[in-house]
Amino acid sequence: MLRPVMNLRFNNWVARKTDSRIWLGVFFIANLILVVSLVLLATSTSDNRPLLALLAAIAAIITIILTYFFSMSWRIANVTQNEQTGITTNSSLNGRGINVVAIGGGTGLPATLRGLKAYTENITAIVTVADDGGSSGKLRRDLGILPPGDLRNNIAALADNESLMTKLFQYRFNAGDLEGHSFGNLLIAALADITADGDSQGHNSLTVALVETQRILNIKGRVLPSTLTDVVITAEIKLANSERLIKVKGESKIEEIDGHVNAVTLEPEHIPAYAPSVRAILDADLIVIGPGSLYTSILPNLLVPEIVAALRATDAFKIYVCNVATQPVETSGYDVADHVIAMEKHVGRGTFHAVIANNTYPQLNAGITQYVPPAPKHSEIYQRYDVYYTDLTDESRPWRHDSSKLARAITHLFKPQQAMGIM
């Protein structure tokens, strides 16, 4: 990461220190010498031909060098102008944009990916593999593979939304023996089976299947699991209208209980992270956590010890995106501070620098939506984090994030970090 940053800073220094009028003057003189030398060389029959050839060669070299510097200066100026107008192009760093990691599950995280892929192609989504319901749960039980559903949704988010292949990938059967299954889940399961070796039990082959699926859809970025271990979420739930605490195992079972989640753990506990996911976090310029179900989508990633250790070790700027609406069983009655404190309770402090939260609560199309209110004015989280409130609601589904609004909020917080040379 150091070399591209050093090169960019050197190029900016050249652009600032160089007087373009001087370079332009030298450029025209060199071209004039080149033309005159070539004309004299073509018409001369004297002994001066070697000297004229040398002058022409020197002038040509100077012209080539200055042309390179002019093109670099133009590119740098163009990037600078884009940054000043709030536009980040895909060529702003390493030709593909800033290096972003997004962490979450299969429902909320795609909003982050759909928004950020307009700004960069260097996106890595790190996704939980704890889902045990629906099509994913059935494939997990029947075939012994890690659940593909959340991975599938994020792959689709990084693909072309209008392409026929993406629509096919997200197609869900609604009748017969395949009812409830999505074509994408079946495709990933089939590719995992084709590429499985005898000892992988489908887990390691899943990563090969993901690579092939992403190649087929030609996505902008990549999608990785947080771990290749077969994990199960266990929740401690306080039952409604009671002080009784029970433990519930399995994501799909948690949402069926009439109560409130106090805490979650993974079984088994001390599991290895998927190594490329750890490397992506350490190499990132920007990390976005969420949005998504707090206890069943976001925290299962952070409860993988090597993932949270990498989050603390990375130099990236880290943002937590709070949900727009509360979720029954998981976050009923939560405000923004409650979400943040729940994260701290499970993984400690230091996993993110800033918080992005919604501050607009439309009633049109909202139905029974319960919005997440802001943190109290004197909340302790304001002392620990930069909390940025803005309108994040989707117009047609206001309980969800609008991808474009979210991306603008993320870049708004990240641009000052770029200016300070963090990336």
Secondary structure as the mmCIF struct_conf table of DSSP 4:
data_model
#
loop_
_struct_conf.conf_type_id
_struct_conf.id
_struct_conf.beg_label_comp_id
_struct_conf.beg_label_asym_id
_struct_conf.beg_label_seq_id
_struct_conf.end_label_comp_id
_struct_conf.end_label_asym_id
_struct_conf.end_label_seq_id
HELX_RH_AL_P HELX_RH_AL_P1 LEU A 2 LYS A 17
HELX_RH_AL_P HELX_RH_AL_P2 SER A 20 THR A 43
BEND BEND1 SER A 46 SER A 46
TURN_TY1_P TURN_TY1_P1 ASP A 47 ASN A 48
HELX_RH_AL_P HELX_RH_AL_P3 ARG A 49 GLN A 84
TURN_TY1_P TURN_TY1_P2 THR A 85 GLY A 86
TURN_TY1_P TURN_TY1_P3 ASN A 90 SER A 91
BEND BEND2 SER A 92 LEU A 93
TURN_TY1_P TURN_TY1_P4 ASN A 94 ARG A 96
STRN STRN1 VAL A 100 GLY A 104
BEND BEND3 GLY A 106 GLY A 108
HELX_RH_AL_P HELX_RH_AL_P4 LEU A 109 LEU A 116
TURN_TY1_P TURN_TY1_P5 LYS A 117 TYR A 119
BEND BEND4 GLU A 121 GLU A 121
STRN STRN2 ILE A 123 VAL A 127
BEND BEND5 GLY A 133 GLY A 133
HELX_RH_AL_P HELX_RH_AL_P5 GLY A 134 LEU A 143
HELX_LH_PP_P HELX_LH_PP_P1 ILE A 145 PRO A 147
HELX_RH_AL_P HELX_RH_AL_P6 GLY A 149 LEU A 158
BEND BEND6 ALA A 159 ALA A 159
TURN_TY1_P TURN_TY1_P6 ASN A 161 GLU A 162
HELX_RH_AL_P HELX_RH_AL_P7 LEU A 164 PHE A 169
TURN_TY1_P TURN_TY1_P7 GLN A 170 GLN A 170
STRN STRN3 ARG A 172 ARG A 172
BEND BEND7 ALA A 175 ALA A 175
HELX_RH_3T_P HELX_RH_3T_P1 GLY A 176 LEU A 178
TURN_TY1_P TURN_TY1_P8 GLU A 179 GLY A 180
STRN STRN4 SER A 182 SER A 182
HELX_RH_AL_P HELX_RH_AL_P8 PHE A 183 THR A 195
TURN_TY1_P TURN_TY1_P9 GLY A 198 GLY A 202
HELX_RH_AL_P HELX_RH_AL_P9 HIS A 203 LEU A 217
TURN_TY1_P TURN_TY1_P10 ASN A 218 ASN A 218
BEND BEND8 LYS A 220 GLY A 221
STRN STRN5 ARG A 222 PRO A 225
BEND BEND9 SER A 226 SER A 226
BEND BEND10 LEU A 228 THR A 229
STRN STRN6 VAL A 232 LEU A 239
TURN_TY1_P TURN_TY1_P11 ALA A 240 ASN A 241
BEND BEND11 SER A 242 SER A 242
STRN STRN7 LEU A 245 LYS A 249
BEND BEND12 GLY A 250 GLY A 250
HELX_RH_AL_P HELX_RH_AL_P10 GLU A 251 ILE A 254
TURN_TY1_P TURN_TY1_P12 GLU A 255 GLU A 256
BEND BEND13 ILE A 257 ASP A 258
STRN STRN8 GLY A 259 GLU A 267
BEND BEND14 PRO A 268 HIS A 270
HELX_LH_PP_P HELX_LH_PP_P2 PRO A 272 TYR A 274
HELX_RH_AL_P HELX_RH_AL_P11 ALA A 275 ASP A 283
BEND BEND15 ASP A 285 ASP A 285
STRN STRN9 LEU A 286 ILE A 289
BEND BEND16 PRO A 291 GLY A 292
HELX_RH_PI_P HELX_RH_PI_P1 LEU A 294 ILE A 298
HELX_RH_AL_P HELX_RH_AL_P12 LEU A 299 LEU A 302
TURN_TY1_P TURN_TY1_P13 LEU A 303 LEU A 303
BEND BEND17 VAL A 304 VAL A 304
HELX_RH_AL_P HELX_RH_AL_P13 PRO A 305 ALA A 313
BEND BEND18 ALA A 316 ALA A 316
STRN STRN10 PHE A 317 VAL A 321
BEND BEND19 VAL A 324 VAL A 324
STRN STRN11 ALA A 325 ALA A 325
TURN_TY1_P TURN_TY1_P14 PRO A 328 GLY A 333
HELX_RH_AL_P HELX_RH_AL_P14 VAL A 336 VAL A 347
BEND BEND20 ARG A 349 ARG A 349
BEND BEND21 THR A 351 THR A 351
BEND BEND22 HIS A 353 HIS A 353
STRN STRN12 ALA A 354 ASN A 358
TURN_TY1_P TURN_TY1_P15 LEU A 364 ILE A 368
STRN STRN13 TYR A 371 TYR A 371
HELX_LH_PP_P HELX_LH_PP_P3 VAL A 372 PRO A 376
TURN_TY1_P TURN_TY1_P16 LYS A 377 HIS A 378
TURN_TY1_P TURN_TY1_P17 GLU A 380 GLU A 380
HELX_RH_AL_P HELX_RH_AL_P15 ILE A 381 ARG A 384
BEND BEND23 TYR A 385 TYR A 385
STRN STRN14 ASP A 386 THR A 390
STRN STRN15 THR A 393 THR A 393
BEND BEND24 GLU A 395 ARG A 397
TURN_TY1_P TURN_TY1_P18 PRO A 398 TRP A 399
BEND BEND25 ARG A 400 ARG A 400
STRN STRN16 HIS A 401 HIS A 401
HELX_RH_AL_P HELX_RH_AL_P16 SER A 403 ALA A 419
TURN_TY1_P TURN_TY1_P19 MET A 420 GLY A 421
#
